[in-house]
Amino acid sequence: MAGFILYRRDFSGHVEAARDAFSRKSLHLGATIELGCWRLAAACKTLCCEENVRTSVDGGTVAVFGSPLLPGLSYTETRKRLLESPASVGKVLGQMRGHYVVLVSDALGITLHQDSLGILRIYGLDSGDFFASSFLATAWACPGKLELNQVALGQKIATGEIFGSETLFKQVVRCEPGRIPGSAGATRGVAIRRPEQVTMPERGSSSLAESLDENAELLGSRLMEAEQAASDGAGLLGVSAGYDSRLLLAASIRGGLSISLFTHNTMGVHTKEHGVVDKIGMAMGLVPEKYSSKRLEELDREEVEAVADDCLHFFDGCSSRQRGALQETFTQKYYRRVFSGHSVFFNGLGGEIFRNHTGTRNGKVDVHDWMERHVFFPFGPALLRDREHYKVIRQSICETVSQRLGIQFEGAVSLTDLRRFYSEIRVPDSDANILNAHNQLVYVNAPFTEKAVIAGGLAATPHIGLGGEYEAALIKRLMPKLGDIVYNDGYVPRTTNLQYHLRNHLRAIVPDRMAINRIRRRSQGVQYHAVEAFGKLKKIAPLFQDIEEVLLEILPDDRFHLALLHNSQRPATLYLGLVLLHFRDRIRW
């Protein structure tokens, strides 16, 4: 249930190279299955490998990937139900939750049923004769030289993300129902379908108390349904001093789940949170297991190169800002340790829908200024050719958002539209790369990415405040003991929090342009240390010298240092360089 390749029998590209890309992810594609004029090869999850392809007596074939879940069933039971026959898939599609791709091959052709937000990704070559769950495998399968997609590359340089169906290479497309590559002749018999998108609530809750009650009930019931899912094995949840993991823990306990906790333990990075994490564990009678790791600077050359190669393949060449950064906590090797003994991982991705994580006031805001502050890196625009290039890249993002959400993402937009951008665009197109990585190993349950939960969060917009106070109140509603512990942004329950509210109020009234200029000035103050730190990395592992050289092929020579200054921009830029280095001999520069 981890991944697949699907290609026409007369495909002239590099199938073995695509298979090798899966092998380097520790995923082993099985024997080729003939589906008419198409061929399928599938891989199961690494830590809970189960049958995921079956051909029924009537000749139809079903293949299941990701973590689909039917109400009242476990992940294993859901998989078995879907594999019964193509007809059985059609009967339950409307009830399915989670992130998944279910391939159905019958007399009508091949249909790839995908979750509503497209979180479990499908890539294809623009020729329309090769599809896969992996970006790296699809790129390696391309029969000719790869050409850089300048718009997608510009987005990646300036934001650390790519929005929409484009990828770094012109020949590789992230497929959507309205964007299946190739001519009708090349892709005949292949379709991609998704359930309906997030339904906007007709109105917000009439009062704060009513809103909290509705969302507490919604989350509690969702996790109660997930109790059966965890019967596949002990459920696991990563916990920090932040809001989202604590909200998920509160809802899990409220829903009756038996769950284990873990937390990262990178010296000098995560240790300051351990006091809060321990209090959370004690409140629930649980002991979070701490998994140690080292910072990149503490490793030797061989260890650094191993981490880089692992991150490249585990995250499939698709980082998101710092998610997928070149560090041990984003490697498959690390998560094999963490997930050992577990088959279901609960992930709090998307929980920002229950708080105002950008501190944006509730009213109309200029979307271009807001994007420069909250979407683009502080020095992202400076790494593009000029201001006109920046406008082109910004416009490409606005057009994607407008088309996908059915709104006008230009001029003055509402806080609700900005919150929809996060949950319905940024999460599936970018941040969910971490869910795709984890799905290679175990089943993943991420309730905050489900359309009903997103709709509940959007309905709370009138009460959301300027920080995390709504989410803190929701946690307290679900599990009072968890709601009394301090949060990592300084919010202290059971106090007036005057300083916290004043800080958030000032942040909200400061114009976005003024705020981003202040961030740039502060970041430039660490320029010497950032450049010096990168120099040390190059001495540890010459790999970083190679990464710098390939980045200088696409970045202005005199501005490369700007990519190193911000703590999100630096890891994203280095990961981009690693991907380009990986394909250096295949790219037409």
SEDOKOL-957819 format. One record per residue (C-alpha): residue number from 1; residue in three letters; y, x negated, z. Coordinates in steps of 0.2 Angstrom, whole numbers, plus 5000, padded with zeros to 4 digits. Example, Ala and Ser with C-alpha at 12.3 -4.5 7.8 and 13.67 -1.06 7.14 Angstrom:
REC|1|Ala|4978|4938|5039
REC|2|Ser|4995|4932|5036
This chain:
REC|1|Met|5000|5000|5000
REC|2|Ala|5011|4985|4998
REC|3|Gly|5015|4983|4979
REC|4|Phe|5010|4985|4961
REC|5|Ile|5013|4980|4943
REC|6|Leu|5012|4992|4929
REC|7|Tyr|5012|4987|4911
REC|8|Arg|5008|4992|4894
REC|9|Arg|4992|4985|4886
REC|10|Asp|5002|4977|4872
REC|11|Phe|5014|4969|4884
REC|12|Ser|5019|4952|4878
REC|13|Gly|5026|4945|4894
REC|14|His|5020|4934|4908
REC|15|Val|5008|4945|4918
REC|16|Glu|5000|4930|4926
REC|17|Ala|5017|4924|4932
REC|18|Ala|5020|4941|4940
REC|19|Arg|5003|4940|4948
REC|20|Asp|5008|4923|4955
REC|21|Ala|5024|4930|4962
REC|22|Phe|5014|4942|4972
REC|23|Ser|5002|4928|4978
REC|24|Arg|5017|4918|4984
REC|25|Lys|5021|4934|4995
REC|26|Ser|5003|4933|5002
REC|27|Leu|5000|4949|4992
REC|28|His|4984|4949|4982
REC|29|Leu|4984|4961|4967
REC|30|Gly|4967|4968|4964
REC|31|Ala|4958|4971|4948
REC|32|Thr|4966|4979|4933
REC|33|Ile|4964|4997|4931
REC|34|Glu|4966|5005|4914
REC|35|Leu|4977|5020|4913
REC|36|Gly|4977|5025|4895
REC|37|Cys|4989|5013|4886
REC|38|Trp|4995|5006|4903
REC|39|Arg|4987|4994|4915
REC|40|Leu|4989|4995|4934
REC|41|Ala|4986|4981|4948
REC|42|Ala|4989|4985|4966
REC|43|Ala|4990|4976|4982
REC|44|Cys|4987|4983|5000
REC|45|Lys|4997|4978|5016
REC|46|Thr|4993|4961|5023
REC|47|Leu|4990|4966|5041
REC|48|Cys|4982|4983|5038
REC|49|Cys|4974|4982|5021
REC|50|Glu|4967|4999|5016
REC|51|Glu|4961|5007|5000
REC|52|Asn|4977|5013|4991
REC|53|Val|4971|5017|4973
REC|54|Arg|4958|5030|4968
REC|55|Thr|4952|5038|4952
REC|56|Ser|4945|5056|4955
REC|57|Val|4930|5064|4946
REC|58|Asp|4942|5072|4934
REC|59|Gly|4948|5055|4928
REC|60|Gly|4965|5056|4937
REC|61|Thr|4972|5041|4947
REC|62|Val|4983|5041|4962
REC|63|Ala|4990|5025|4970
REC|64|Val|5000|5025|4986
REC|65|Phe|5013|5012|4991
REC|66|Gly|5025|5010|5006
REC|67|Ser|5024|5022|5021
REC|68|Pro|5023|5040|5016
REC|69|Leu|5020|5052|5031
REC|70|Leu|5015|5070|5031
REC|71|Pro|5019|5081|5046
REC|72|Gly|5005|5082|5059
REC|73|Leu|4996|5067|5051
REC|74|Ser|4995|5048|5054
REC|75|Tyr|4999|5036|5040
REC|76|Thr|4980|5033|5037
REC|77|Glu|4977|5052|5036
REC|78|Thr|4992|5054|5024
REC|79|Arg|4986|5040|5013
REC|80|Lys|4968|5049|5012
REC|81|Arg|4976|5066|5008
REC|82|Leu|4986|5059|4994
REC|83|Leu|4972|5049|4987
REC|84|Glu|4961|5065|4985
REC|85|Ser|4967|5069|4968
REC|86|Pro|4983|5071|4957
REC|87|Ala|4983|5089|4962
REC|88|Ser|4984|5086|4980
REC|89|Val|4999|5075|4978
REC|90|Gly|5009|5089|4970
REC|91|Lys|5004|5101|4984
REC|92|Val|5012|5090|4998
REC|93|Leu|5027|5082|4989
REC|94|Gly|5040|5093|4997
REC|95|Gln|5034|5089|5014
REC|96|Met|5033|5070|5012
REC|97|Arg|5044|5059|5023
REC|98|Gly|5046|5040|5024
REC|99|His|5049|5028|5010
REC|100|Tyr|5036|5027|4997
REC|101|Val|5031|5026|4979
REC|102|Val|5016|5037|4974
REC|103|Leu|5009|5034|4957
REC|104|Val|5000|5049|4948
REC|105|Ser|4991|5047|4932
REC|106|Asp|4984|5062|4924
REC|107|Ala|4983|5071|4907
REC|108|Leu|5002|5073|4907
REC|109|Gly|5005|5054|4908
REC|110|Ile|5011|5043|4923
REC|111|Thr|5023|5049|4936
REC|112|Leu|5030|5037|4950
REC|113|His|5035|5049|4964
REC|114|Gln|5048|5039|4975
REC|115|Asp|5057|5044|4991
REC|116|Ser|5073|5053|4990
REC|117|Leu|5085|5038|4992
REC|118|Gly|5074|5026|4982
REC|119|Ile|5072|5014|4997
REC|120|Leu|5055|5008|4991
REC|121|Arg|5060|5000|4975
REC|122|Ile|5054|5001|4957
REC|123|Tyr|5060|4987|4945
REC|124|Gly|5057|4987|4927
REC|125|Leu|5061|4976|4911
REC|126|Asp|5074|4983|4900
REC|127|Ser|5060|4984|4886
REC|128|Gly|5052|4998|4896
REC|129|Asp|5034|4990|4895
REC|130|Phe|5033|4982|4913
REC|131|Phe|5037|4990|4930
REC|132|Ala|5034|4983|4947
REC|133|Ser|5038|4985|4966
REC|134|Ser|5045|4967|4966
REC|135|Phe|5061|4960|4958
REC|136|Leu|5054|4942|4958
REC|137|Ala|5038|4948|4949
REC|138|Thr|5047|4958|4936
REC|139|Ala|5059|4943|4932
REC|140|Trp|5045|4931|4930
REC|141|Ala|5036|4944|4919
REC|142|Cys|5050|4943|4907
REC|143|Pro|5044|4936|4890
REC|144|Gly|5061|4927|4886
REC|145|Lys|5075|4918|4894
REC|146|Leu|5084|4927|4908
REC|147|Glu|5102|4932|4906
REC|148|Leu|5114|4933|4920
REC|149|Asn|5121|4951|4923
REC|150|Gln|5139|4946|4926
REC|151|Val|5144|4962|4935
REC|152|Ala|5129|4962|4947
REC|153|Leu|5132|4943|4950
REC|154|Gly|5150|4947|4954
REC|155|Gln|5146|4960|4966
REC|156|Lys|5133|4948|4974
REC|157|Ile|5146|4934|4975
REC|158|Ala|5160|4945|4982
REC|159|Thr|5150|4957|4994
REC|160|Gly|5133|4950|4996
REC|161|Glu|5125|4966|4989
REC|162|Ile|5122|4974|4972
REC|163|Phe|5125|4993|4971
REC|164|Gly|5117|5004|4958
REC|165|Ser|5103|5000|4946
REC|166|Glu|5109|4983|4940
REC|167|Thr|5101|4967|4946
REC|168|Leu|5105|4948|4944
REC|169|Phe|5097|4948|4927
REC|170|Lys|5101|4959|4912
REC|171|Gln|5083|4961|4908
REC|172|Val|5078|4968|4925
REC|173|Val|5083|4985|4931
REC|174|Arg|5081|4994|4947
REC|175|Cys|5074|5010|4941
REC|176|Glu|5081|5027|4946
REC|177|Pro|5076|5045|4939
REC|178|Gly|5091|5044|4927
REC|179|Arg|5089|5025|4923
REC|180|Ile|5071|5021|4916
REC|181|Pro|5073|5006|4905
REC|182|Gly|5067|5005|4887
REC|183|Ser|5066|5018|4873
REC|184|Ala|5057|5034|4873
REC|185|Gly|5044|5026|4863
REC|186|Ala|5041|5011|4874
REC|187|Thr|5040|5021|4890
REC|188|Arg|5031|5037|4883
REC|189|Gly|5021|5045|4897
REC|190|Val|5030|5037|4912
REC|191|Ala|5043|5046|4923
REC|192|Ile|5051|5043|4940
REC|193|Arg|5054|5058|4951
REC|194|Arg|5063|5060|4968
REC|195|Pro|5065|5074|4980
REC|196|Glu|5083|5081|4982
REC|197|Gln|5096|5070|4989
REC|198|Val|5104|5072|5006
REC|199|Thr|5111|5089|5008
REC|200|Met|5129|5090|5015
REC|201|Pro|5130|5101|5031
REC|202|Glu|5141|5116|5027
REC|203|Arg|5151|5113|5043
REC|204|Gly|5152|5102|5057
REC|205|Ser|5146|5107|5075
REC|206|Ser|5159|5117|5083
REC|207|Ser|5160|5107|5099
REC|208|Leu|5155|5089|5105
REC|209|Ala|5142|5097|5117
REC|210|Glu|5134|5107|5103
REC|211|Ser|5134|5092|5091
REC|212|Leu|5125|5081|5104
REC|213|Asp|5112|5095|5108
REC|214|Glu|5108|5097|5089
REC|215|Asn|5106|5079|5086
REC|216|Ala|5096|5076|5102
REC|217|Glu|5084|5090|5097
REC|218|Leu|5083|5084|5079
REC|219|Leu|5079|5066|5084
REC|220|Gly|5067|5071|5097
REC|221|Ser|5057|5083|5086
REC|222|Arg|5057|5069|5072
REC|223|Leu|5049|5056|5084
REC|224|Met|5038|5069|5091
REC|225|Glu|5031|5072|5074
REC|226|Ala|5029|5053|5072
REC|227|Glu|5018|5052|5088
REC|228|Gln|5003|5056|5077
REC|229|Ala|5009|5042|5065
REC|230|Ala|5008|5029|5079
REC|231|Ser|4990|5034|5082
REC|232|Asp|4986|5022|5068
REC|233|Gly|4989|5009|5082
REC|234|Ala|5001|5004|5095
REC|235|Gly|5019|5008|5089
REC|236|Leu|5031|4993|5090
REC|237|Leu|5050|4993|5091
REC|238|Gly|5062|4979|5091
REC|239|Val|5076|4981|5104
REC|240|Ser|5093|4972|5107
REC|241|Ala|5109|4975|5117
REC|242|Gly|5116|4986|5103
REC|243|Tyr|5115|5005|5100
REC|244|Asp|5103|5009|5086
REC|245|Ser|5087|5002|5094
REC|246|Arg|5091|5010|5110
REC|247|Leu|5094|5027|5102
REC|248|Leu|5077|5025|5093
REC|249|Leu|5069|5020|5109
REC|250|Ala|5077|5035|5118
REC|251|Ala|5071|5047|5104
REC|252|Ser|5054|5039|5104
REC|253|Ile|5051|5042|5123
REC|254|Arg|5058|5059|5121
REC|255|Gly|5046|5063|5107
REC|256|Gly|5031|5057|5118
REC|257|Leu|5027|5041|5109
REC|258|Ser|5018|5026|5117
REC|259|Ile|5028|5011|5111
REC|260|Ser|5029|4992|5114
REC|261|Leu|5045|4982|5114
REC|262|Phe|5049|4965|5107
REC|263|Thr|5065|4955|5105
REC|264|His|5071|4939|5096
REC|265|Asn|5073|4923|5106
REC|266|Thr|5082|4910|5096
REC|267|Met|5090|4898|5108
REC|268|Gly|5109|4900|5107
REC|269|Val|5109|4915|5096
REC|270|His|5099|4929|5105
REC|271|Thr|5098|4923|5123
REC|272|Lys|5114|4931|5129
REC|273|Glu|5107|4948|5125
REC|274|His|5092|4946|5136
REC|275|Gly|5100|4952|5152
REC|276|Val|5103|4969|5144
REC|277|Val|5086|4970|5135
REC|278|Asp|5077|4966|5151
REC|279|Lys|5087|4981|5159
REC|280|Ile|5082|4992|5145
REC|281|Gly|5064|4987|5147
REC|282|Met|5064|4990|5166
REC|283|Ala|5073|5007|5164
REC|284|Met|5058|5013|5154
REC|285|Gly|5044|5003|5163
REC|286|Leu|5041|4991|5148
REC|287|Val|5042|4973|5146
REC|288|Pro|5049|4967|5130
REC|289|Glu|5040|4952|5123
REC|290|Lys|5052|4938|5117
REC|291|Tyr|5047|4929|5102
REC|292|Ser|5054|4911|5101
REC|293|Ser|5061|4903|5085
REC|294|Lys|5073|4889|5081
REC|295|Arg|5089|4888|5071
REC|296|Leu|5088|4880|5054
REC|297|Glu|5098|4865|5061
REC|298|Glu|5084|4861|5073
REC|299|Leu|5070|4860|5060
REC|300|Asp|5065|4845|5049
REC|301|Arg|5064|4844|5030
REC|302|Glu|5047|4851|5028
REC|303|Glu|5050|4865|5040
REC|304|Val|5067|4870|5032
REC|305|Glu|5059|4870|5015
REC|306|Ala|5045|4881|5021
REC|307|Val|5057|4893|5029
REC|308|Ala|5067|4894|5013
REC|309|Asp|5052|4898|5002
REC|310|Asp|5046|4911|5014
REC|311|Cys|5062|4920|5015
REC|312|Leu|5064|4920|4996
REC|313|His|5047|4928|4994
REC|314|Phe|5047|4939|5009
REC|315|Phe|5063|4947|5005
REC|316|Asp|5059|4947|4986
REC|317|Gly|5075|4938|4981
REC|318|Cys|5085|4952|4988
REC|319|Ser|5095|4948|5003
REC|320|Ser|5109|4959|5010
REC|321|Arg|5123|4949|5018
REC|322|Gln|5115|4941|5032
REC|323|Arg|5098|4951|5031
REC|324|Gly|5086|4939|5023
REC|325|Ala|5096|4924|5028
REC|326|Leu|5087|4907|5028
REC|327|Gln|5081|4907|5046
REC|328|Glu|5064|4909|5054
REC|329|Thr|5067|4927|5060
REC|330|Phe|5067|4933|5042
REC|331|Thr|5051|4925|5037
REC|332|Gln|5034|4933|5035
REC|333|Lys|5026|4919|5046
REC|334|Tyr|5037|4925|5060
REC|335|Tyr|5034|4944|5058
REC|336|Arg|5015|4941|5056
REC|337|Arg|5016|4934|5074
REC|338|Val|5027|4949|5080
REC|339|Phe|5017|4963|5071
REC|340|Ser|5000|4956|5076
REC|341|Gly|4990|4970|5084
REC|342|His|5001|4983|5078
REC|343|Ser|5000|4994|5062
REC|344|Val|5016|5004|5064
REC|345|Phe|5034|4997|5066
REC|346|Phe|5049|5008|5071
REC|347|Asn|5065|5002|5064
REC|348|Gly|5083|5008|5068
REC|349|Leu|5091|5004|5051
REC|350|Gly|5104|5017|5047
REC|351|Gly|5108|5022|5065
REC|352|Glu|5127|5018|5061
REC|353|Ile|5127|5036|5055
REC|354|Phe|5129|5041|5074
REC|355|Arg|5144|5030|5077
REC|356|Asn|5160|5023|5069
REC|357|His|5154|5006|5066
REC|358|Thr|5170|5002|5055
REC|359|Gly|5182|5009|5067
REC|360|Thr|5190|5020|5053
REC|361|Arg|5201|5034|5058
REC|362|Asn|5197|5052|5054
REC|363|Gly|5208|5056|5040
REC|364|Lys|5212|5050|5022
REC|365|Val|5212|5031|5019
REC|366|Asp|5215|5021|5003
REC|367|Val|5197|5017|4997
REC|368|His|5203|5000|4989
REC|369|Asp|5210|4993|5004
REC|370|Trp|5196|4999|5015
REC|371|Met|5183|4991|5003
REC|372|Glu|5192|4974|5004
REC|373|Arg|5191|4975|5023
REC|374|His|5173|4983|5025
REC|375|Val|5164|4980|5009
REC|376|Phe|5170|4963|5001
REC|377|Phe|5168|4947|5011
REC|378|Pro|5184|4940|5017
REC|379|Phe|5184|4927|5004
REC|380|Gly|5174|4937|4991
REC|381|Pro|5188|4940|4980
REC|382|Ala|5193|4922|4980
REC|383|Leu|5176|4917|4973
REC|384|Leu|5179|4927|4958
REC|385|Arg|5188|4921|4942
REC|386|Asp|5204|4930|4946
REC|387|Arg|5212|4946|4952
REC|388|Glu|5207|4956|4936
REC|389|His|5189|4950|4938
REC|390|Tyr|5190|4957|4956
REC|391|Lys|5196|4974|4950
REC|392|Val|5182|4975|4938
REC|393|Ile|5169|4972|4951
REC|394|Arg|5177|4984|4963
REC|395|Gln|5178|4997|4949
REC|396|Ser|5160|4995|4946
REC|397|Ile|5156|4999|4964
REC|398|Cys|5167|5014|4964
REC|399|Glu|5159|5021|4949
REC|400|Thr|5142|5019|4956
REC|401|Val|5147|5028|4972
REC|402|Ser|5156|5042|4963
REC|403|Gln|5141|5046|4951
REC|404|Arg|5128|5045|4965
REC|405|Leu|5137|5055|4978
REC|406|Gly|5145|5067|4966
REC|407|Ile|5163|5063|4973
REC|408|Gln|5178|5054|4967
REC|409|Phe|5177|5038|4976
REC|410|Glu|5195|5033|4971
REC|411|Gly|5212|5034|4979
REC|412|Ala|5212|5042|4996
REC|413|Val|5195|5047|5003
REC|414|Ser|5189|5055|5019
REC|415|Leu|5179|5047|5033
REC|416|Thr|5164|5058|5028
REC|417|Asp|5164|5050|5011
REC|418|Leu|5164|5033|5018
REC|419|Arg|5150|5037|5030
REC|420|Arg|5140|5044|5016
REC|421|Phe|5143|5028|5006
REC|422|Tyr|5135|5018|5020
REC|423|Ser|5120|5030|5023
REC|424|Glu|5116|5035|5005
REC|425|Ile|5122|5019|4995
REC|426|Arg|5123|5004|5006
REC|427|Val|5107|5007|5015
REC|428|Pro|5095|5011|5001
REC|429|Asp|5103|4998|4988
REC|430|Ser|5105|4984|5000
REC|431|Asp|5101|4984|5019
REC|432|Ala|5084|4992|5016
REC|433|Asn|5078|4976|5009
REC|434|Ile|5072|4973|5026
REC|435|Leu|5061|4989|5026
REC|436|Asn|5053|4983|5010
REC|437|Ala|5049|4966|5017
REC|438|His|5041|4974|5033
REC|439|Asn|5032|4986|5022
REC|440|Gln|5022|4972|5015
REC|441|Leu|5014|4969|5032
REC|442|Val|5013|4986|5041
REC|443|Tyr|5018|5004|5040
REC|444|Val|5037|5006|5044
REC|445|Asn|5045|5022|5052
REC|446|Ala|5064|5022|5050
REC|447|Pro|5070|5039|5055
REC|448|Phe|5089|5036|5052
REC|449|Thr|5086|5034|5034
REC|450|Glu|5079|5051|5032
REC|451|Lys|5090|5064|5023
REC|452|Ala|5089|5077|5037
REC|453|Val|5094|5064|5050
REC|454|Ile|5108|5058|5039
REC|455|Ala|5114|5076|5037
REC|456|Gly|5114|5078|5056
REC|457|Gly|5125|5062|5058
REC|458|Leu|5137|5068|5045
REC|459|Ala|5139|5084|5053
REC|460|Ala|5145|5075|5069
REC|461|Thr|5159|5066|5060
REC|462|Pro|5173|5077|5069
REC|463|His|5166|5070|5085
REC|464|Ile|5162|5053|5080
REC|465|Gly|5177|5044|5088
REC|466|Leu|5182|5026|5084
REC|467|Gly|5167|5016|5091
REC|468|Gly|5150|5019|5098
REC|469|Glu|5155|5032|5111
REC|470|Tyr|5146|5047|5102
REC|471|Glu|5130|5037|5100
REC|472|Ala|5131|5032|5118
REC|473|Ala|5132|5050|5123
REC|474|Leu|5118|5055|5112
REC|475|Ile|5107|5041|5120
REC|476|Lys|5112|5048|5137
REC|477|Arg|5107|5066|5131
REC|478|Leu|5090|5060|5126
REC|479|Met|5086|5048|5140
REC|480|Pro|5099|5047|5154
REC|481|Lys|5092|5030|5161
REC|482|Leu|5095|5021|5145
REC|483|Gly|5113|5028|5143
REC|484|Asp|5119|5020|5159
REC|485|Ile|5117|5002|5153
REC|486|Val|5131|4992|5145
REC|487|Tyr|5132|4990|5126
REC|488|Asn|5135|4974|5116
REC|489|Asp|5152|4980|5110
REC|490|Gly|5159|4981|5127
REC|491|Tyr|5156|5000|5130
REC|492|Val|5152|5003|5148
REC|493|Pro|5144|5020|5152
REC|494|Arg|5151|5029|5168
REC|495|Thr|5168|5021|5167
REC|496|Thr|5184|5026|5159
REC|497|Asn|5183|5012|5146
REC|498|Leu|5202|5011|5144
REC|499|Gln|5201|4994|5137
REC|500|Tyr|5187|4998|5125
REC|501|His|5196|5014|5118
REC|502|Leu|5213|5005|5117
REC|503|Arg|5205|4991|5107
REC|504|Asn|5197|5003|5095
REC|505|His|5213|5013|5093
REC|506|Leu|5223|4997|5089
REC|507|Arg|5209|4992|5076
REC|508|Ala|5210|5009|5068
REC|509|Ile|5229|5009|5066
REC|510|Val|5231|4992|5059
REC|511|Pro|5232|4993|5040
REC|512|Asp|5216|4987|5031
REC|513|Arg|5226|4974|5021
REC|514|Met|5234|4966|5037
REC|515|Ala|5217|4966|5046
REC|516|Ile|5208|4957|5032
REC|517|Asn|5222|4944|5031
REC|518|Arg|5221|4941|5049
REC|519|Ile|5202|4938|5047
REC|520|Arg|5205|4926|5033
REC|521|Arg|5217|4916|5044
REC|522|Arg|5205|4915|5058
REC|523|Ser|5190|4910|5047
REC|524|Gln|5200|4896|5039
REC|525|Gly|5202|4889|5056
REC|526|Val|5184|4884|5056
REC|527|Gln|5184|4877|5039
REC|528|Tyr|5181|4859|5044
REC|529|His|5166|4864|5056
REC|530|Ala|5158|4875|5042
REC|531|Val|5159|4862|5029
REC|532|Glu|5153|4848|5042
REC|533|Ala|5138|4860|5047
REC|534|Phe|5133|4862|5028
REC|535|Gly|5134|4843|5026
REC|536|Lys|5122|4841|5040
REC|537|Leu|5110|4854|5032
REC|538|Lys|5111|4844|5016
REC|539|Lys|5106|4828|5025
REC|540|Ile|5091|4837|5033
REC|541|Ala|5085|4845|5017
REC|542|Pro|5090|4839|5000
REC|543|Leu|5086|4857|4995
REC|544|Phe|5104|4862|5000
REC|545|Gln|5111|4849|4988
REC|546|Asp|5101|4858|4974
REC|547|Ile|5108|4875|4980
REC|548|Glu|5126|4869|4980
REC|549|Glu|5124|4862|4962
REC|550|Val|5117|4878|4955
REC|551|Leu|5131|4888|4964
REC|552|Leu|5144|4877|4956
REC|553|Glu|5137|4883|4940
REC|554|Ile|5144|4901|4944
REC|555|Leu|5158|4897|4957
REC|556|Pro|5175|4889|4955
REC|557|Asp|5173|4870|4960
REC|558|Asp|5188|4870|4971
REC|559|Arg|5184|4886|4980
REC|560|Phe|5165|4883|4985
REC|561|His|5170|4879|5003
REC|562|Leu|5177|4896|5005
REC|563|Ala|5159|4903|5003
REC|564|Leu|5154|4894|5019
REC|565|Leu|5168|4900|5031
REC|566|His|5162|4918|5036
REC|567|Asn|5146|4921|5046
REC|568|Ser|5140|4934|5034
REC|569|Gln|5146|4926|5018
REC|570|Arg|5138|4909|5021
REC|571|Pro|5120|4915|5022
REC|572|Ala|5122|4927|5008
REC|573|Thr|5129|4914|4996
REC|574|Leu|5116|4901|5001
REC|575|Tyr|5102|4914|4998
REC|576|Leu|5109|4918|4981
REC|577|Gly|5109|4900|4977
REC|578|Leu|5091|4899|4982
REC|579|Val|5087|4913|4970
REC|580|Leu|5096|4905|4955
REC|581|Leu|5088|4889|4959
REC|582|His|5071|4897|4959
REC|583|Phe|5074|4903|4941
REC|584|Arg|5085|4889|4935
REC|585|Asp|5074|4884|4921
REC|586|Arg|5071|4902|4915
REC|587|Ile|5090|4906|4915
REC|588|Arg|5100|4905|4899
REC|589|Trp|5116|4898|4907
